[in-house]
């Protein structure tokens, strides 16, 4: 249930040249659909990349080959760590849960995403070196459109009269994990959200900043045409800063959002009835079993 947003349990993030979408897919897919989604992740990523950049034939061929290689690498090397992370989370949900426990899970998710970014950066850098100004402009426009849609949603739920709608949306996401919340649990959500009325706007600003930074690094690579090693370093720096912003104020703000969200998740789990805890554990166990099956399939096929 942990993520970096302060607005609710895990939801898929908008694509960042496809890499973060893969991470979101792996860790936020519905349990019953996870294996299907994972096995088709390379196709989804190729489609997403093309929709954001309108690749030419050579670029599309390169992208599909490198995405397939990334998928093979991930399947062969990363899935056991996912199983361990989920098994640990399931164990912790069984007893008193602390905000530190939630933050530890969140850190594990971030490490998984960072590993994806590290692995994918050289190929993303090579692709960026081939882009045209029109393609970079298309990336910026598509991301701006995504943000505009998200901002319209934010405005729709902004204002004191819509606070209960905000609570209802969080409750709906929490109930996807826990089952129906009790009135007392809904009060926990209501009180937590009331203490941080600026959280949605702050997260939106952070999202916009990340998108601008992505476009900026892609545009810089295209314009300056540095050696591939330099372009790779710039791309890796971008991914590294997603979880650990270099600016002290921004880093502190991100940490506070994570801490607030962790406190709320821990409070909900600790207030859960036995059946609710069992529902969360069942979901986590399903994730772990699916990832374990996928890892075994990779080992059995000799891929990697």
Beta strands, then each sheet from edge to edge (+ up, - down):
end
